[in-house]
C-alpha cells in the first residue's frame, strides 16, 4: 500500500495535501502535479512511501529540474511508482522491449545464447541501496547522511525536521 502526499512551502510554513497517483505515469506527471500545488513557485516535496519498505522524495523548486531521492532502489523497483522513479534516475527507457530489441543484431543465431546472459542486462537492474540526490533536503535541515540512515517512519522523521509532522499526519 502506498502513501503519497505533497508538502508545499508557504510564507506561513508547510501545507500538506493527500494525493492520488492514479494519473501519474511518469516523473513529468508527478512534477506537473507538484507544480500545480505550489504556492508562488516555492518548494514542493512529493513524498511517496510503501509500507516502510522504501520511500521517495521528489523536490520541485519553481521551474528548476526536479531532484529525486529513493531510499532503496531495489525495493522501489518492485513497485510501479518506485520503478518509474528508478528508471528515471538510472536513465532506463520505459519501453525496453521495442522492435530493435527483438531483432538479432548482435550476430548470434536464434536460440544461440549470448556470451554474457547472466541475470539480465546490468542497466535493467536497479542498483542496491539509495539512489538519487541525497542532499535534496540539506538546506531544509536534513543532511544526506541523515537521509540515508532513515528507516521505519522515515517520512515522520523528515517532517519532524521540517517542523511539519502534524501537517503531514493530518492527511495520512
C-alpha positions as CSV (number, residue, x, y, z in Angstrom):
1,X,0.0,0.0,0.0
2,X,1.2,3.4,-0.9
3,X,1.0,6.7,0.9
4,X,1.6,9.8,-1.2
5,X,1.4,13.4,-0.1
6,X,2.5,16.8,-1.3
7,X,4.1,19.3,1.0
8,X,4.1,22.9,-0.3
9,X,6.2,25.5,1.4
10,X,4.3,28.8,2.0
11,X,5.1,32.0,3.9
12,X,3.3,30.5,6.9
13,X,5.0,27.1,6.9
14,X,4.1,23.9,5.1
15,X,0.8,22.9,3.7
16,X,0.1,19.2,3.1
17,X,-2.3,17.5,0.8
18,X,-3.0,13.8,0.3
19,X,-2.6,12.9,-3.3
20,X,-3.6,10.1,-5.6
21,X,-1.1,8.8,-8.0
22,X,-3.6,7.2,-10.3
23,X,-2.9,9.6,-13.2
24,X,0.8,9.7,-12.6
25,X,2.7,7.6,-15.2
26,X,6.0,9.5,-15.4
27,X,8.2,11.7,-13.4
28,X,7.0,14.6,-15.5
29,X,3.4,13.9,-14.5
30,X,4.4,13.9,-10.8
31,X,6.4,17.2,-11.3
32,X,3.3,18.8,-13.0
33,X,1.1,17.7,-10.1
34,X,3.6,19.2,-7.6
35,X,3.8,22.5,-9.6
36,X,0.0,22.7,-9.6
37,X,0.2,22.7,-5.8
38,X,3.0,25.2,-5.5
39,X,2.4,28.5,-3.7
40,X,4.2,31.3,-5.6
41,X,6.6,28.8,-7.2
42,X,8.0,27.9,-3.9
43,X,9.3,24.4,-2.9
44,X,7.0,21.4,-3.2
45,X,8.0,18.0,-1.9
46,X,6.2,14.9,-3.3
47,X,6.6,12.2,-0.7
48,X,5.9,8.6,-1.5
49,X,6.1,5.7,0.9
50,X,5.3,2.0,0.6
51,X,4.7,0.3,3.9
52,X,8.1,1.2,5.4
53,X,9.8,-0.8,2.6
54,X,11.0,2.3,0.7
55,X,10.3,6.0,0.4
56,X,11.0,8.6,-2.2
57,X,11.1,12.3,-2.3
58,X,10.7,14.5,-5.4
59,X,11.6,18.1,-4.8
60,X,10.3,20.7,-7.2
61,X,11.5,24.3,-6.9
62,X,9.7,26.5,-9.3
63,X,10.7,25.7,-12.9
64,X,14.0,24.1,-11.9
65,X,14.6,20.5,-12.8
66,X,13.2,18.2,-10.1
67,X,15.5,16.5,-7.6
68,X,14.7,12.9,-6.7
69,X,15.8,10.6,-3.9
70,X,14.8,6.9,-3.5
71,X,15.7,5.2,-0.2
72,X,16.1,1.7,-1.6
73,X,16.2,1.3,-5.4
74,X,15.9,-2.5,-5.4
75,X,12.7,-2.4,-3.2
76,X,11.3,0.6,-5.1
77,X,11.9,-1.1,-8.4
78,X,9.4,-3.8,-7.4
79,X,6.5,-1.4,-7.5
80,X,5.2,0.7,-10.3
81,X,5.7,4.1,-8.8
82,X,9.1,3.2,-7.5
83,X,10.2,1.7,-10.8
84,X,9.1,4.9,-12.5
85,X,11.5,6.9,-10.4
86,X,14.3,4.4,-10.5
87,X,14.0,4.2,-14.3
88,X,14.3,8.0,-14.5
89,X,17.3,8.1,-12.2
90,X,19.3,5.4,-14.0
91,X,18.2,6.5,-17.4
92,X,16.4,3.3,-18.4
93,X,13.9,3.7,-21.1
94,X,10.3,3.0,-20.2
95,X,9.8,0.6,-23.1
96,X,12.9,-1.5,-23.2
97,X,11.2,-4.1,-25.5
98,X,10.9,-2.1,-28.6
99,X,11.3,-3.5,-32.1
100,X,15.1,-3.2,-32.3
101,X,15.5,-5.3,-29.2
102,X,13.6,-8.1,-30.8
103,X,15.9,-8.2,-33.8
104,X,19.0,-10.3,-33.8
105,X,21.6,-7.5,-34.3
106,X,24.4,-8.9,-32.2
107,X,25.5,-11.6,-34.7
108,X,24.2,-14.6,-32.8
109,X,21.8,-17.1,-34.4
110,X,18.3,-17.5,-33.0
111,X,18.5,-19.8,-30.0
112,X,22.2,-19.3,-29.5
113,X,23.0,-17.9,-26.1
114,X,24.8,-14.6,-25.9
115,X,28.1,-14.8,-24.0
116,X,27.0,-12.6,-21.1
117,X,23.5,-13.7,-20.3
118,X,23.5,-13.8,-16.5
119,X,20.7,-12.1,-14.6
120,X,19.9,-9.8,-17.5
121,X,21.4,-6.5,-18.6
122,X,23.0,-4.6,-15.8
123,X,21.3,-1.5,-17.0
124,X,17.9,-3.2,-16.4
125,X,18.6,-3.9,-12.7
126,X,18.3,-1.4,-10.0
127,X,21.4,-0.6,-8.0
128,X,21.2,-1.7,-4.4
129,X,20.8,1.0,-1.8
130,X,19.8,4.6,-2.0
131,X,19.6,6.3,-5.4
132,X,19.4,9.9,-6.4
133,X,20.2,13.3,-4.8
134,X,20.8,12.6,-1.1
135,X,21.4,16.2,-0.4
136,X,18.0,17.4,-1.7
137,X,16.8,18.3,1.8
138,X,20.1,19.6,3.2
139,X,19.1,23.3,3.0
140,X,15.9,22.3,4.9
141,X,17.7,20.7,7.8
142,X,18.1,17.0,6.7
143,X,21.6,16.1,5.6
144,X,22.3,13.4,3.1
145,X,23.9,11.3,5.8
146,X,20.7,11.6,7.9
147,X,18.5,10.9,4.9
148,X,20.4,7.7,4.1
149,X,20.2,6.5,7.7
150,X,16.4,6.7,7.9
151,X,14.2,3.6,8.1
152,X,10.8,2.8,9.6
153,X,8.8,6.0,9.8
154,X,11.2,8.0,7.5
155,X,8.5,10.5,6.4
156,X,7.7,11.2,10.0
157,X,11.3,11.8,10.8
158,X,11.7,14.1,7.8
159,X,8.6,16.1,8.6
160,X,9.8,16.4,12.2
161,X,13.0,18.0,10.9
162,X,10.9,20.3,8.7
163,X,8.7,21.2,11.6
164,X,5.5,20.0,9.9
165,X,4.9,16.4,11.1
166,X,1.4,17.3,12.4
167,X,0.6,18.8,9.0
168,X,1.6,15.5,7.3
169,X,-0.2,13.4,9.9
170,X,-3.4,15.3,9.3
171,X,-3.6,14.0,5.7
172,X,-2.2,10.5,6.4
